[in-house]
Amino acid sequence: MFCPKCGDELQEVNVELACARGGMALSKSIERRLVEAYVVKCRVPSESQAKFRWGGSWFCPGCGVSAKESEGRVRCPQCLLSMNEFLYELIQVHPHA
């Protein structure tokens, strides 16, 4: 799986997935949900449209490619999955250097 903030491959460090470049470890809750949606693909992530622009650079956790933002939605141009379900938590709880 790839870091949603920089696109680097996440590494397992002390039983949690982490981005080495950003010094960011994923909480177990978001790790589980990202794996379900982008790795195991047992569910489709929620795509609720935001009434604002998310901004920043985002990368698909499954493909590692740069995600595109349009009309309040951040989506992978390759697998077409939305990242909106995860963005608030990634911004608020998972700082990335």
LINDAKA-V737490 format. One line per field, one symbol per residue. ss: DSSP state (~ for helix, > for strand, _ for the rest). psi: psi as a letter, one per 20 degrees, with the letter a starting at -180 (. if undefined). burial: # if it has 16 or more other C-alpha atoms within 10 Angstrom, else .. A space follows every 50 residues. Layout:
ss=???
psi=???
burial=???
This chain:
ss=_>______>_>>>__>>>>____>>__~~~~~~~~~~~~~__________ ________>______>>>>>__>>>>_____>_~~~~~~~~~~____
psi=qqpihiiqpqqoolkqpqoggikoqpqhghgghggggifhliqpqqkppq jrpgrapqqphhhjqpqpppljppqpigijqqihhigghhghimqp.
burial=###########.....####...###......###.##......#.#... ...#...############..#####....#######..#...#.#.
